[in-house]
């Protein structure tokens, strides 16, 4: 195995771990959003917060 092959293997391994962490983060955030949204009237929904510069 050459150093180039080893470098590609390491890079692909790092990218695979990074993509796995992004998937797990997304699932965790979706579950947290469901818990907040399940609160009924007090739940926060997307688009509820005023955007910057909206008071012009």
Steps between C-alpha positions, in 0.01 A plus 500: 500500500641836403486820698253645247260210552535533876428874476185439296389235747549734794320785322203279413485369855495852642227604256293195594530582871409864433191402299395263777533777758289732281227237470494442875489874566209540259302222669567650843393848385185364334401319821563816702290703256217249530509530879488879482227494233291252700451763770190638327456877500825555685701305241736687274446457129718605212407846378367618837806704590519848346773542245765767525396836371129416521420810704564741215 
